[in-house]
Amino acid sequence: MEAAMTADRPRKATLFQVVRMLLWAFAGIRKREEHDKIEVRPVQVIIIGIIAGAVFVATIVSVVLFITR
């Protein structure tokens, strides 16, 4: 009985899975069934989201500065 309940529960997400999920979310693409298979904590999403957003902004600023020189 207990084995059947643990088989239905989503497994904890790895760092790579959280990063991949957030990058796809930034692009606006998402597959619901893939996200239902993993358990993501809000803290993971917030931290990775802030880091990814900062990298994105830094990249845009760097490209603009490079082009305008």
N, CA, C and O atoms as a MOPAC input file, in Angstrom:
PM7 MOZYME 1SCF
protein

 N      0.82000 1    -1.18900 1     0.00000 1
 C      0.00000 1     0.00000 1     0.00000 1
 C      0.86700 1     1.25700 1     0.00000 1
 O      0.60600 1     2.20300 1    -0.74300 1
 N      1.88500 1     1.25400 1     0.82900 1
 C      2.74000 1     2.42600 1     0.93500 1
 C      3.57200 1     2.62500 1    -0.33600 1
 O      3.85700 1     3.75900 1    -0.71900 1
 N      3.95600 1     1.53700 1    -0.98200 1
 C      4.72800 1     1.64100 1    -2.22600 1
 C      3.89100 1     2.27600 1    -3.33200 1
 O      4.42400 1     3.01000 1    -4.16400 1
 N      2.60800 1     2.00600 1    -3.35000 1
 C      1.73200 1     2.58900 1    -4.36400 1
 C      1.57800 1     4.09600 1    -4.15600 1
 O      1.46700 1     4.84700 1    -5.12500 1
 N      1.57100 1     4.53600 1    -2.91200 1
 C      1.43400 1     5.95900 1    -2.63600 1
 C      2.70600 1     6.72000 1    -3.00100 1
 O      2.63100 1     7.84600 1    -3.49300 1
 N      3.87900 1     6.11500 1    -2.76300 1
 C      5.12800 1     6.80200 1    -3.09400 1
 C      5.36100 1     6.82800 1    -4.59600 1
 O      6.06100 1     7.71300 1    -5.08700 1
 N      4.79900 1     5.89200 1    -5.33400 1
 C      4.96400 1     5.87300 1    -6.78500 1
 C      4.19700 1     7.02400 1    -7.44300 1
 O      4.59500 1     7.51000 1    -8.50100 1
 N      3.10100 1     7.45900 1    -6.82000 1
 C      2.30200 1     8.54600 1    -7.37400 1
 C      2.85400 1     9.92100 1    -7.01400 1
 O      2.56500 1    10.90200 1    -7.70000 1
 N      3.64000 1    10.00000 1    -5.95500 1
 C      4.17800 1    11.29800 1    -5.53100 1
 C      5.30800 1    11.73300 1    -6.44800 1
 O      6.11000 1    10.90600 1    -6.88100 1
 N      5.37900 1    13.02300 1    -6.74900 1
 C      6.47800 1    13.50800 1    -7.60200 1
 C      7.80600 1    13.44400 1    -6.85200 1
 O      7.84800 1    13.58500 1    -5.63000 1
 N      8.88000 1    13.23000 1    -7.59200 1
 C     10.20200 1    13.18600 1    -6.97400 1
 C     10.76100 1    14.59500 1    -6.89300 1
 O     10.33100 1    15.48700 1    -7.62500 1
 N     11.72800 1    14.79300 1    -5.99100 1
 C     12.31400 1    16.12400 1    -5.81100 1
 C     13.11500 1    16.51700 1    -7.03800 1
 O     13.79300 1    15.68500 1    -7.64100 1
 N     13.03600 1    17.77300 1    -7.40000 1
 C     13.70200 1    18.27400 1    -8.59600 1
 C     15.19400 1    18.48300 1    -8.33300 1
 O     15.59700 1    18.90800 1    -7.25000 1
 N     15.99200 1    18.17900 1    -9.33900 1
 C     17.41500 1    18.47000 1    -9.26500 1
 C     17.64800 1    19.91200 1    -9.70100 1
 O     16.74600 1    20.56300 1   -10.22600 1
 N     18.85000 1    20.39900 1    -9.48200 1
 C     19.18200 1    21.76400 1    -9.87100 1
 C     19.01500 1    21.95000 1   -11.37900 1
 O     18.48600 1    22.96700 1   -11.82700 1
 N     19.46400 1    20.97200 1   -12.15500 1
 C     19.33900 1    21.05500 1   -13.60800 1
 C     17.87700 1    21.11300 1   -14.04400 1
 O     17.53900 1    21.85900 1   -14.96300 1
 N     17.02300 1    20.35000 1   -13.40800 1
 C     15.59700 1    20.35500 1   -13.76300 1
 C     14.95100 1    21.70200 1   -13.44700 1
 O     14.11100 1    22.18100 1   -14.21000 1
 N     15.33700 1    22.31600 1   -12.32800 1
 C     14.78100 1    23.61900 1   -11.96600 1
 C     15.25200 1    24.68100 1   -12.95300 1
 O     14.46000 1    25.51400 1   -13.39300 1
 N     16.54300 1    24.65600 1   -13.30500 1
 C     17.07800 1    25.62700 1   -14.26900 1
 C     16.38300 1    25.46800 1   -15.61300 1
 O     15.97300 1    26.45500 1   -16.22500 1
 N     16.25100 1    24.23100 1   -16.07300 1
 C     15.59000 1    23.97900 1   -17.35800 1
 C     14.13500 1    24.45300 1   -17.34000 1
 O     13.66000 1    25.04700 1   -18.30800 1
 N     13.43500 1    24.19000 1   -16.24500 1
 C     12.04800 1    24.60300 1   -16.13200 1
 C     11.92900 1    26.13200 1   -16.17700 1
 O     11.03800 1    26.66800 1   -16.83600 1
 N     12.82700 1    26.82700 1   -15.47800 1
 C     12.77300 1    28.29000 1   -15.46400 1
 C     13.15000 1    28.89700 1   -16.80400 1
 O     12.54700 1    29.88600 1   -17.22000 1
 N     14.12700 1    28.33100 1   -17.48100 1
 C     14.50700 1    28.86100 1   -18.79200 1
 C     13.37100 1    28.69000 1   -19.79700 1
 O     13.11400 1    29.58400 1   -20.60300 1
 N     12.69200 1    27.54800 1   -19.75100 1
 C     11.53100 1    27.36000 1   -20.62500 1
 C     10.41700 1    28.32500 1   -20.24500 1
 O      9.69400 1    28.81000 1   -21.11600 1
 N     10.27200 1    28.60700 1   -18.95700 1
 C      9.24000 1    29.56100 1   -18.52300 1
 C      9.56900 1    30.96700 1   -19.01300 1
 O      8.66700 1    31.71300 1   -19.39400 1
 N     10.86000 1    31.34200 1   -19.01000 1
 C     11.24900 1    32.64700 1   -19.54700 1
 C     10.87600 1    32.74600 1   -21.02000 1
 O     10.48400 1    33.81300 1   -21.49200 1
 N     10.99400 1    31.64800 1   -21.74300 1
 C     10.67200 1    31.64100 1   -23.17100 1
 C      9.16300 1    31.53000 1   -23.41100 1
 O      8.69400 1    31.74900 1   -24.52800 1
 N      8.41200 1    31.19600 1   -22.37600 1
 C      6.96300 1    31.08900 1   -22.51200 1
 C      6.49400 1    29.72900 1   -22.99000 1
 O      5.35500 1    29.58100 1   -23.43100 1
 N      7.36500 1    28.73600 1   -22.90400 1
 C      7.02600 1    27.38200 1   -23.34100 1
 C      6.96400 1    26.49800 1   -22.10700 1
 O      7.81900 1    26.59300 1   -21.22600 1
 N      5.95000 1    25.63600 1   -22.04200 1
 C      5.80100 1    24.81500 1   -20.84900 1
 C      5.02800 1    23.54600 1   -21.17500 1
 O      4.06000 1    23.57400 1   -21.93600 1
 N      5.46000 1    22.44600 1   -20.59900 1
 C      4.72700 1    21.18500 1   -20.71700 1
 C      4.26900 1    20.78400 1   -19.32200 1
 O      5.08300 1    20.46000 1   -18.45700 1
 N      2.99700 1    20.80800 1   -19.12100 1
 C      2.42400 1    20.55200 1   -17.79900 1
 C      2.78800 1    19.16900 1   -17.26200 1
 O      3.11300 1    19.03600 1   -16.08200 1
 N      2.74100 1    18.14600 1   -18.10000 1
 C      2.97600 1    16.78600 1   -17.61600 1
 C      4.40800 1    16.59600 1   -17.12100 1
 O      4.64200 1    15.79500 1   -16.21600 1
 N      5.36300 1    17.31500 1   -17.69400 1
 C      6.73900 1    17.20700 1   -17.22400 1
 C      6.89600 1    17.84600 1   -15.85000 1
 O      7.62000 1    17.32000 1   -15.00400 1
 N      6.22600 1    18.97400 1   -15.61600 1
 C      6.34500 1    19.66200 1   -14.34200 1
 C      5.58300 1    18.94900 1   -13.23300 1
 O      5.91200 1    19.10800 1   -12.05700 1
 N      4.58300 1    18.17800 1   -13.58500 1
 C      3.83800 1    17.43900 1   -12.57600 1
 C      4.63800 1    16.25300 1   -12.04600 1
 O      4.32300 1    15.72500 1   -10.98000 1
 N      5.66200 1    15.83000 1   -12.77200 1
 C      6.47000 1    14.68600 1   -12.35900 1
 C      7.49300 1    15.03700 1   -11.29600 1
 O      7.99100 1    14.15000 1   -10.60300 1
 N      7.81800 1    16.32800 1   -11.15500 1
 C      8.83000 1    16.73700 1   -10.18700 1
 C      8.23600 1    17.68500 1    -9.15600 1
 O      7.25400 1    18.37900 1    -9.42200 1
 N      8.84700 1    17.70400 1    -7.97800 1
 C      8.41300 1    18.57700 1    -6.89900 1
 C      9.44500 1    19.69900 1    -6.76100 1
 O     10.60900 1    19.44700 1    -6.44900 1
 N      9.01400 1    20.91500 1    -6.99300 1
 C      9.90200 1    22.07000 1    -6.93700 1
 C      9.49100 1    22.94500 1    -5.76400 1
 O      8.32100 1    23.29600 1    -5.61000 1
 N     10.47500 1    23.29100 1    -4.93800 1
 C     10.19500 1    24.17800 1    -3.80500 1
 C     10.24400 1    25.63500 1    -4.27300 1
 O     11.03200 1    25.97500 1    -5.15500 1
 N      9.41600 1    26.48400 1    -3.69600 1
 C      9.40100 1    27.89600 1    -4.09400 1
 C     10.76400 1    28.57800 1    -3.92700 1
 O     11.11900 1    29.44800 1    -4.72200 1
 N     11.51400 1    28.19600 1    -2.92000 1
 C     12.83400 1    28.80300 1    -2.69700 1
 C     13.74700 1    28.52200 1    -3.88900 1
 O     14.50300 1    29.39800 1    -4.31100 1
 N     13.68200 1    27.31300 1    -4.42800 1
 C     14.48600 1    26.96400 1    -5.60200 1
 C     14.13100 1    27.87800 1    -6.77200 1
 O     15.01800 1    28.40300 1    -7.44600 1
 N     12.86500 1    28.06100 1    -7.00600 1
 C     12.40400 1    28.87200 1    -8.13500 1
 C     12.83300 1    30.32600 1    -7.96400 1
 O     13.28100 1    30.95900 1    -8.92000 1
 N     12.69700 1    30.85300 1    -6.75800 1
 C     13.05500 1    32.25200 1    -6.50600 1
 C     14.54500 1    32.48300 1    -6.71400 1
 O     14.93500 1    33.42600 1    -7.40300 1
 N     15.37700 1    31.63600 1    -6.12800 1
 C     16.83000 1    31.82200 1    -6.22600 1
 C     17.31300 1    31.66500 1    -7.66500 1
 O     18.05900 1    32.50800 1    -8.16200 1
 N     16.89800 1    30.60000 1    -8.33100 1
 C     17.31800 1    30.37800 1    -9.71500 1
 C     16.74800 1    31.46000 1   -10.62600 1
 O     17.41400 1    31.87900 1   -11.57200 1
 N     15.53000 1    31.91700 1   -10.35800 1
 C     14.92200 1    32.97800 1   -11.15400 1
 C     15.67300 1    34.28900 1   -11.04300 1
 O     15.87200 1    34.98000 1   -12.04300 1
 N     16.09300 1    34.63900 1    -9.83400 1
 C     16.87200 1    35.87500 1    -9.64400 1
 C     18.21200 1    35.77300 1   -10.35900 1
 O     18.63200 1    36.72000 1   -11.02300 1
 N     18.88200 1    34.64100 1   -10.23000 1
 C     20.18300 1    34.45100 1   -10.89200 1
 C     20.01700 1    34.49700 1   -12.41000 1
 O     20.79000 1    35.16800 1   -13.09400 1
 N     19.02500 1    33.79700 1   -12.93800 1
 C     18.80600 1    33.78300 1   -14.38800 1
 C     18.42900 1    35.16500 1   -14.89700 1
 O     18.87900 1    35.57000 1   -15.96800 1
 N     17.61600 1    35.89000 1   -14.15200 1
 C     17.25100 1    37.25100 1   -14.54200 1
 C     18.45500 1    38.18300 1   -14.55600 1
 O     18.59300 1    39.00800 1   -15.46000 1
 N     19.32300 1    38.05600 1   -13.56100 1
 C     20.52500 1    38.88100 1   -13.50400 1
 C     21.46800 1    38.56800 1   -14.66100 1
 O     22.05700 1    39.47500 1   -15.24800 1
 N     21.60900 1    37.29700 1   -14.98600 1
 C     22.45700 1    36.90600 1   -16.12400 1
 C     21.87300 1    37.45000 1   -17.42400 1
 O     22.61400 1    37.92300 1   -18.28500 1
 N     20.55900 1    37.38500 1   -17.57000 1
 C     19.89700 1    37.89900 1   -18.76800 1
 C     20.12500 1    39.39900 1   -18.92100 1
 O     20.47800 1    39.86900 1   -20.00300 1
 N     19.92500 1    40.14400 1   -17.84500 1
 C     20.11400 1    41.59700 1   -17.89100 1
 C     21.57300 1    41.93500 1   -18.17100 1
 O     21.85400 1    42.82700 1   -18.97200 1
 N     22.50000 1    41.24300 1   -17.52900 1
 C     23.92600 1    41.48600 1   -17.76100 1
 C     24.30500 1    41.20500 1   -19.21200 1
 O     25.11300 1    41.92700 1   -19.79500 1
 N     23.73100 1    40.17300 1   -19.78600 1
 C     24.00500 1    39.84600 1   -21.18200 1
 C     23.48300 1    40.94500 1   -22.10800 1
 O     24.18700 1    41.36800 1   -23.02500 1
 N     22.27400 1    41.40100 1   -21.87800 1
 C     21.69400 1    42.46000 1   -22.71000 1
 C     22.52000 1    43.73900 1   -22.59600 1
 O     22.81300 1    44.37100 1   -23.61100 1
 N     22.89800 1    44.12800 1   -21.38800 1
 C     23.69600 1    45.33800 1   -21.18400 1
 C     25.04700 1    45.20100 1   -21.87600 1
 O     25.51600 1    46.15000 1   -22.50600 1
 N     25.68000 1    44.03300 1   -21.76800 1
 C     26.97200 1    43.80800 1   -22.40000 1
 C     26.87900 1    43.90400 1   -23.92600 1
 O     27.74900 1    44.49700 1   -24.56400 1
 N     25.84900 1    43.33300 1   -24.49900 1
 C     25.66000 1    43.38600 1   -25.95300 1
 C     25.42500 1    44.82100 1   -26.39400 1
 O     25.99600 1    45.25400 1   -27.39500 1
 N     24.60700 1    45.56000 1   -25.68200 1
 C     24.34000 1    46.95900 1   -26.04000 1
 C     25.61200 1    47.78800 1   -25.94000 1
 O     25.89600 1    48.58700 1   -26.83200 1
 N     26.37900 1    47.61300 1   -24.87600 1
 C     27.63500 1    48.36700 1   -24.73500 1
 C     28.62300 1    48.00000 1   -25.83300 1
 O     29.33500 1    48.86700 1   -26.34000 1
 N     28.67300 1    46.73900 1   -26.20000 1
 C     29.57300 1    46.29300 1   -27.27600 1
 C     29.17300 1    46.89900 1   -28.61100 1
 O     30.03100 1    47.33900 1   -29.37700 1
 N     27.88000 1    46.92500 1   -28.89300 1
 C     27.39500 1    47.45000 1   -30.18000 1
 C     27.57400 1    48.96200 1   -30.27600 1
 O     27.90900 1    49.47700 1   -31.34200 1
 N     27.35800 1    49.66800 1   -29.19000 1
 C     27.41400 1    51.13000 1   -29.22700 1
 C     28.82900 1    51.69000 1   -29.19100 1
 O     29.00100 1    52.89900 1   -29.34700 1
 N     29.82700 1    50.87800 1   -28.99600 1
 C     31.21100 1    51.38300 1   -28.98500 1
 C     31.71800 1    51.65100 1   -30.35800 1
 O     32.86100 1    52.07900 1   -30.52100 1

